[in-house]
C-alpha cells in the first residue's frame, strides 16, 4: 500500500520480548505478595491458584506472544519463559536486536 510506513523488522520481535518480560514481572510481583501473606521463604513454592488471584485476569491472562509458558513459582526466583528464558536472557535478546538494526 502506498504511503504506509512499514515497521523495522525487529520491532515486532522486541515488542514480543517486552511483553514476555512484563509477564514475568507480574508473576514475580504476585509471588512476592503470596510470600508475604503466607510467610513463605526463598525456595518455597507459591501455590499457583494463590498467585493467580493476584494477577488481574488470572495467570491464564499472561500469554507469551511466542507461545511460551511460565511455570516456576519458586519464591526468590524469577519465573522464566519456556521460549525466551530468564529475565536476563530476555534483556540480552532485546539488546542484541536493538544493536542489529
N, C-alpha and C positions, 0 to 999 in steps of 0.2 A: 504494500500500500504506500503510495506516495505521501511524503510528509510525515510518516510515522517514524519516530526515533526508535531504534532497537536498543535493547539493554546490552551492555557489555556481557560477554559470555560467562563471566564468573559471578556476576551479581546475583543470579538465582541460586547458585550454589552457596554463596556467602550468606544469603538470606536464610537458607535452609539450615545451615550450621548455626546461625544466630538463634533460630527458633529452637533448635535442639539444645543449645546451651541454656536458653531461658527455661526450658522444661526441666533440665537438671537442677537449675537454681530453685525453681518452685518446689520440686521434690525434696531437695535438701532442706529448705526452709520448713516444709511440713514435717519432715522427720525430726528436726530440732525442736519444733513445738511439741511433738509427741514425747520426745526425750525429757523435756522439762516437766510436762504434765504427769508422766508415768515414772519419773525418776530413773530413766534408762541411762546407761553409761556407754562410753565408746566401746564398740564391739557388739553391743546388744542389737537385736533385730527388732525394728519397729513393725508392729502388725500392719499389713498393707491396708486393711479396712480402716484403721485409725488414721493412717497417713492420707488416705483418700478423702476423709472427712475434712481435712484442712486445705483441700485444693478446690477452688470454685469449679464445679462441673465434675468433680471427682478425678481420680487418677486416670480414668479412661479418656478424659478430655485432653491429656497430654500426648500428642502424637508426633513422633519424629517424622519430618517430611520425607525421609528416605526409607521409612518403614521399620526403623529400629525400635527396640523395646528397652524399657528401664526396669531393672529387676532388683538392684541392690538396695535393700532397705536397712543396711547396717549403719548404726549411729556412728558418726565420725568419719564416714567415707562418702564421697560424692557418688551419686548413682550414675554409672557410666551408661552410655547408649551402646546397644549391641552393634550398631553400624559405625558411628562416629567415634566411639571410645570415651575416654575420660575428658573432663573439662580441659585439662592441659592439652590433650590431643586435639580437641575442637579448636582451641586457640591457635595451635600450630597450623592447623589446616586453613583457618581464616587468614592468618598472616601470610602463609605461602600463596594463597590465591590473590591476595592484595598485591604482593610483590611481583606476581606473574602477569599483571595487566600490561 
